[in-house]
Amino acid sequence: MYILNMKNSKFIIDKFAKLIEQGIVSSKDLTSELFNILKSKRDEFVFKMELTSKDEFEVLSKRLESLEKKINKLERKKNKKVKQARKS
């Protein structure tokens, strides 16, 4: 974990040094570039983790809810049939 943090820190420091070398001195430019770097790292991390977007999550949760309802219906039918068979 420590090595990973050092690697990320080194990456950010290198990017920061390149910005200074290129002559980006104003704080606005520096801030926007830093945010762009961090966003790209975040996107790279999310891509590696194979996380879903909010829309995909909502679709998957609706599908899961639908499947749970179907399972409950089938279980109720099964229990009903078992009870009727025992009465005979």
Buried (B, 14 or more C-beta within 10 A) or exposed (E): EEEEEEEEEEEBEEBBEEBEEEEBEEEEEBEEBBEEBEEEBEEEEEEEEEEEEEEEEEEEEEEEEEEEEEEEEEEEEEEEEEEEEEEE
